[in-house]
Amino acid sequence: MYWRNTVFVVCLLHEKVKISQKLLCELSNVWVESRGGFMLNSKFVAFKLLDVCVGLGLRVYGDKIDSVCRKNFFEKKVRVIILYNYLLIECECLDVKDFCRLYIFLGISEFLLPNRNGTVFVSLFKTVDDLTSLVKYNWGDVVYEYLVGSLCSASVVLKK
């Protein structure tokens, strides 16, 4: 089985292991940016797009995301909490499609591309404007690149 050759197999070794700040910190410490993987017990384990796609159930192929909902948010930085509050307060007034767009955007921001300061990627507003086109994008690639970029940044900080 493919998943046995990925870094996610570590999560299955112990019942109580879960993705947490401590686990992410450990993964950042053993991240080898130049090779795009982890050095675990003197063995290099490559970290590929397919690992993310299999681990999260995302598609491997599709269009790259270049990225009507943005009109409701005038701040430069939009935070997840602002989206939550807006959906709760305005749910009765919103058009069904706009509600769905924002709800999907919230899901993407909260589960696929989360960050510590709770901000969302405003370029994705354009992506959720066309609900029918969401299935054509390669979400696995987006999450993979975001995760690798975050690991590289965290690794540099931790090694200093």
ZIWOWO-V614544 format. One record per residue. RES is the residue in three letters. SS is DSSP state (hx for helix, st for strand, lp for the rest). BURIAL is I if it has 9 or more other C-alpha atoms within 8 Angstrom, else O. Layout:
BEGIN
res=RES ss=SS burial=BURIAL
res=RES ss=SS burial=BURIAL
END
This chain:
BEGIN
res=MET ss=lp burial=O
res=TYR ss=hx burial=O
res=TRP ss=hx burial=I
res=ARG ss=hx burial=O
res=ASN ss=hx burial=O
res=THR ss=lp burial=I
res=VAL ss=hx burial=O
res=PHE ss=hx burial=I
res=VAL ss=hx burial=I
res=VAL ss=hx burial=O
res=CYS ss=hx burial=I
res=LEU ss=hx burial=O
res=LEU ss=hx burial=O
res=HIS ss=lp burial=O
res=GLU ss=lp burial=O
res=LYS ss=lp burial=O
res=VAL ss=lp burial=O
res=LYS ss=lp burial=O
res=ILE ss=lp burial=O
res=SER ss=lp burial=O
res=GLN ss=hx burial=O
res=LYS ss=hx burial=O
res=LEU ss=hx burial=I
res=LEU ss=hx burial=I
res=CYS ss=hx burial=I
res=GLU ss=hx burial=O
res=LEU ss=hx burial=I
res=SER ss=hx burial=I
res=ASN ss=hx burial=I
res=VAL ss=lp burial=I
res=TRP ss=st burial=I
res=VAL ss=st burial=I
res=GLU ss=lp burial=O
res=SER ss=lp burial=O
res=ARG ss=lp burial=O
res=GLY ss=lp burial=I
res=GLY ss=st burial=I
res=PHE ss=st burial=I
res=MET ss=st burial=I
res=LEU ss=st burial=O
res=ASN ss=lp burial=O
res=SER ss=lp burial=O
res=LYS ss=st burial=O
res=PHE ss=st burial=O
res=VAL ss=st burial=I
res=ALA ss=st burial=I
res=PHE ss=lp burial=I
res=LYS ss=lp burial=I
res=LEU ss=hx burial=I
res=LEU ss=hx burial=O
res=ASP ss=hx burial=I
res=VAL ss=hx burial=I
res=CYS ss=hx burial=I
res=VAL ss=hx burial=I
res=GLY ss=hx burial=O
res=LEU ss=hx burial=O
res=GLY ss=lp burial=O
res=LEU ss=lp burial=I
res=ARG ss=lp burial=I
res=VAL ss=lp burial=I
res=TYR ss=lp burial=O
res=GLY ss=lp burial=O
res=ASP ss=st burial=O
res=LYS ss=lp burial=O
res=ILE ss=lp burial=O
res=ASP ss=lp burial=O
res=SER ss=lp burial=O
res=VAL ss=lp burial=O
res=CYS ss=lp burial=I
res=ARG ss=hx burial=I
res=LYS ss=hx burial=O
res=ASN ss=hx burial=O
res=PHE ss=lp burial=O
res=PHE ss=lp burial=O
res=GLU ss=lp burial=O
res=LYS ss=lp burial=O
res=LYS ss=lp burial=O
res=VAL ss=lp burial=I
res=ARG ss=st burial=I
res=VAL ss=hx burial=I
res=ILE ss=hx burial=O
res=ILE ss=hx burial=O
res=LEU ss=hx burial=I
res=TYR ss=hx burial=I
res=ASN ss=hx burial=O
res=TYR ss=hx burial=I
res=LEU ss=hx burial=I
res=LEU ss=hx burial=O
res=ILE ss=hx burial=O
res=GLU ss=hx burial=O
res=CYS ss=lp burial=I
res=GLU ss=lp burial=O
res=CYS ss=lp burial=O
res=LEU ss=lp burial=O
res=ASP ss=lp burial=O
res=VAL ss=hx burial=O
res=LYS ss=hx burial=O
res=ASP ss=hx burial=I
res=PHE ss=hx burial=I
res=CYS ss=hx burial=O
res=ARG ss=hx burial=I
res=LEU ss=hx burial=I
res=TYR ss=hx burial=I
res=ILE ss=hx burial=I
res=PHE ss=hx burial=I
res=LEU ss=hx burial=I
res=GLY ss=hx burial=I
res=ILE ss=hx burial=I
res=SER ss=hx burial=I
res=GLU ss=hx burial=I
res=PHE ss=hx burial=O
res=LEU ss=hx burial=O
res=LEU ss=lp burial=I
res=PRO ss=lp burial=I
res=ASN ss=lp burial=O
res=ARG ss=lp burial=O
res=ASN ss=lp burial=O
res=GLY ss=lp burial=I
res=THR ss=st burial=I
res=VAL ss=lp burial=I
res=PHE ss=lp burial=O
res=VAL ss=lp burial=O
res=SER ss=lp burial=O
res=LEU ss=hx burial=I
res=PHE ss=hx burial=I
res=LYS ss=hx burial=I
res=THR ss=hx burial=I
res=VAL ss=hx burial=I
res=ASP ss=hx burial=I
res=ASP ss=lp burial=O
res=LEU ss=hx burial=O
res=THR ss=hx burial=O
res=SER ss=hx burial=O
res=LEU ss=hx burial=I
res=VAL ss=hx burial=O
res=LYS ss=hx burial=O
res=TYR ss=st burial=I
res=ASN ss=lp burial=I
res=TRP ss=hx burial=I
res=GLY ss=hx burial=I
res=ASP ss=hx burial=I
res=VAL ss=hx burial=I
res=VAL ss=hx burial=I
res=TYR ss=hx burial=I
res=GLU ss=hx burial=O
res=TYR ss=hx burial=I
res=LEU ss=hx burial=O
res=VAL ss=hx burial=I
res=GLY ss=hx burial=O
res=SER ss=hx burial=O
res=LEU ss=hx burial=I
res=CYS ss=hx burial=I
res=SER ss=hx burial=O
res=ALA ss=hx burial=I
res=SER ss=hx burial=I
res=VAL ss=hx burial=O
res=VAL ss=hx burial=O
res=LEU ss=hx burial=O
res=LYS ss=hx burial=O
res=LYS ss=lp burial=O
END
